[in-house]
């Protein structure tokens, strides 16, 4: 039997099992034979055959022609610049505090004003609540909703009314918080404030009172009265007065005068505001007190009481009793 091994440049190894022997009349020699096979592509293949006894396997082993069949890895590479995925990454809206200032130091019960510049440093339009955070317990005292496009900025003002300082001077942190970024600084509340005119209240008579000082937008000054009419005693709570920035221009430095008048109203001058208080009772009206604190205003309380109110009320009560007999 003769076993032949065919070597071809196809890169494929083929095994063929032979059940019989190859005998030709012309080939009488046993052993190894070498034949050249014309593959038709201009190249000759060599076939080596050997004829051991018994059944043999015929296999075709093909090699790889590096020169002809070499694979260029560069042809299979992905050029990220041409064929790769290109992702246009954008960042969401992000609001940052780029500037902050206050009117610190301030006096007791004065309004702390915080000015801040907010910028959207993200790539998208967004909306956020900018909060004024006060004190070591991070209490939110004021806020403002803000919508900005990418790269847009806005100036805002947040406010907080201070209380009485612990002692003559108190310091605490105040911050502007966008939710993504916060800037804070320490402010001071002290007796004497920032050098402006301090609030000074006087009751010149039963029918006249004044309050002097520096007033910002939102500050208030209202009068409460006690009166006697035919039916007897009555009173009013904060019926007559002004809110700075609403009823008169803000800011205002000067004197607010409360005075009884036949016709109520407000007269604004450069350094004086006249509040005409209605004369509610035909037997007399007394300006019993003034409210200048927001906390007192909320609960209809009096900040400054007329020290002579009791005597003034006794006088108009006596007139009422004399006229009506106390009935």
Residue pairs with C-beta under 8 A, 6 or more apart in sequence:
1 18
1 20
1 21
1 22
1 51
1 52
1 53
1 54
1 55
1 56
2 21
2 22
2 23
2 27
2 33
2 49
2 50
2 51
3 18
3 49
3 50
3 51
3 52
3 56
3 57
3 58
4 22
4 33
4 35
4 47
4 48
4 49
4 58
5 47
5 48
5 49
5 58
5 59
5 60
5 61
6 14
6 37
6 45
6 47
6 58
6 60
6 61
7 45
7 46
7 47
7 48
7 60
7 61
7 62
7 63
8 37
8 39
8 45
8 60
8 62
9 39
9 43
9 45
9 62
9 63
9 65
9 68
10 62
11 62
11 63
11 64
11 65
11 69
12 60
12 62
13 59
13 60
13 61
13 62
14 59
14 60
14 62
15 57
15 58
15 59
15 60
16 57
16 58
16 59
16 60
17 55
17 57
17 58
18 55
18 56
18 57
18 58
19 55
21 51
22 51
27 33
30 51
31 50
31 51
32 48
32 49
32 50
33 47
33 48
33 49
33 50
34 46
34 47
34 48
34 49
35 46
35 47
35 49
36 44
36 45
36 46
36 47
37 44
37 45
37 46
37 47
38 44
38 45
39 45
78 84
90 123
90 124
91 122
91 123
91 124
92 122
92 123
92 124
92 126
93 120
93 122
93 123
93 124
93 125
93 126
93 127
93 128
93 148
93 150
94 120
94 121
94 122
94 126
94 180
94 181
95 118
95 119
95 120
95 121
95 126
95 128
95 130
95 146
95 148
95 178
95 179
95 180
95 181
96 118
96 119
96 121
96 178
96 180
96 181
97 116
97 117
97 118
97 176
97 178
97 181
97 182
97 183
98 117
98 118
98 119
98 153
99 115
99 116
99 117
100 114
100 115
100 116
100 117
100 176
100 183
100 185
101 114
101 115
101 116
102 112
102 113
102 114
102 115
102 174
102 185
102 187
103 112
103 113
103 194
104 112
104 174
104 185
104 186
104 187
104 188
104 194
105 187
105 188
105 189
105 190
105 193
105 194
106 112
106 162
106 187
106 188
106 189
106 190
106 193
106 194
107 162
107 189
107 190
107 191
107 192
107 193
107 194
107 196
107 198
107 199
108 162
108 163
108 164
108 165
108 189
108 191
108 193
109 161
109 162
109 163
109 164
109 199
109 292
109 293
110 161
110 162
110 189
110 193
110 216
111 159
111 160
111 161
111 162
111 216
111 217
111 218
111 219
112 159
112 160
112 161
112 162
112 174
112 187
112 189
113 157
113 158
113 159
113 216
114 132
114 157
114 158
114 159
114 160
114 174
114 176
115 155
115 156
115 157
116 130
116 155
116 156
116 157
116 158
116 176
116 183
117 153
117 154
117 155
117 156
118 130
118 146
118 148
118 153
118 154
118 155
118 156
118 176
118 178
119 148
119 151
119 152
119 153
120 126
120 148
120 149
120 150
120 151
120 152
120 153
121 151
122 150
123 150
124 150
125 147
125 148
125 149
125 150
126 147
126 148
127 145
127 146
127 147
128 145
128 146
128 178
128 179
128 180
129 143
129 144
129 145
129 146
129 179
130 143
130 144
130 145
130 146
130 156
130 158
130 176
130 177
130 178
131 140
131 142
131 143
131 158
131 176
131 177
131 179
132 140
132 141
132 142
132 143
132 158
132 159
132 160
132 174
132 175
132 176
133 139
133 140
133 141
133 174
133 175
133 176
133 177
133 182
133 184
134 140
134 141
134 160
134 172
134 173
134 174
134 175
135 172
135 173
136 172
136 173
138 175
141 158
141 160
142 158
142 159
142 160
143 158
144 156
144 158
146 154
146 156
148 154
158 176
159 216
159 218
160 174
161 218
161 294
161 295
162 189
163 189
165 189
165 190
165 191
168 190
168 191
169 188
169 189
169 190
169 191
170 188
170 189
170 190
171 186
171 187
171 188
171 189
172 186
172 187
172 189
173 184
173 185
173 186
173 187
174 184
174 185
174 186
174 187
175 182
175 183
175 184
175 185
176 182
176 183
176 184
192 198
193 214
196 213
196 214
196 253
197 212
197 213
197 214
197 253
198 213
199 211
199 212
199 213
199 292
200 211
200 212
200 213
201 209
201 210
201 211
201 212
201 290
201 292
201 304
202 209
202 210
203 209
203 287
203 306
203 307
203 308
204 210
206 284
206 286
206 287
206 306
206 308
206 309
206 312
206 315
207 259
207 260
207 285
207 286
207 287
208 257
208 258
208 259
208 260
208 287
209 223
209 257
209 258
209 287
209 290
209 306
210 255
210 256
210 257
210 258
211 221
211 255
211 256
211 258
211 290
211 292
211 304
212 254
212 255
212 256
213 253
214 251
214 252
214 253
215 221
215 244
215 250
215 251
215 252
215 253
215 256
216 244
216 245
216 250
216 251
217 244
217 245
217 250
217 251
218 243
218 244
218 245
218 250
218 294
219 243
219 244
219 245
219 250
219 292
220 241
220 242
220 243
220 244
220 291
220 292
220 293
220 294
220 297
221 241
221 242
221 244
221 256
221 258
221 275
221 290
221 291
221 292
222 238
222 239
222 240
222 241
222 242
222 290
222 291
222 292
222 297
223 238
223 239
223 240
223 241
223 258
223 275
223 277
223 287
223 289
223 290
223 291
224 235
224 236
224 237
224 238
224 239
224 287
224 288
224 289
224 290
224 291
224 302
225 235
225 236
225 239
225 240
225 277
225 280
225 285
225 286
225 287
225 288
226 233
226 234
226 235
226 285
226 286
226 288
226 309
226 313
227 233
227 234
227 235
227 236
227 279
227 280
227 281
227 283
227 284
227 285
227 286
227 316
228 234
228 281
228 282
228 283
228 284
228 316
228 317
228 319
228 320
229 280
229 281
229 282
229 283
230 282
230 324
232 320
233 313
233 317
233 320
234 280
234 281
235 288
236 278
236 280
237 300
238 291
238 297
238 300
239 278
240 258
240 264
240 275
240 276
240 277
240 278
241 258
241 275
241 291
242 248
242 256
242 266
242 273
242 275
244 250
244 251
244 252
247 266
248 266
248 268
248 273
249 268
252 273
253 271
254 270
254 271
254 272
254 273
255 271
255 272
255 273
256 272
256 273
256 275
257 272
257 273
257 274
257 275
258 275
258 277
258 287
258 290
259 274
259 275
259 276
259 277
260 276
260 277
260 278
260 279
260 285
260 287
261 276
261 277
261 278
261 279
262 279
263 276
263 278
264 276
264 277
264 278
265 276
266 273
266 274
266 275
266 276
267 273
267 274
267 276
268 274
277 285
277 287
278 285
279 285
281 316
283 316
283 319
283 320
283 323
284 315
284 316
284 319
284 320
285 316
286 306
286 309
286 312
286 313
286 316
287 306
288 302
288 305
288 306
288 309
288 312
288 313
289 302
289 303
289 304
289 305
289 306
289 309
290 302
290 303
290 304
291 297
291 301
291 302
291 303
291 304
292 303
292 304
293 301
293 303
295 301
296 302
296 303
306 312
320 326
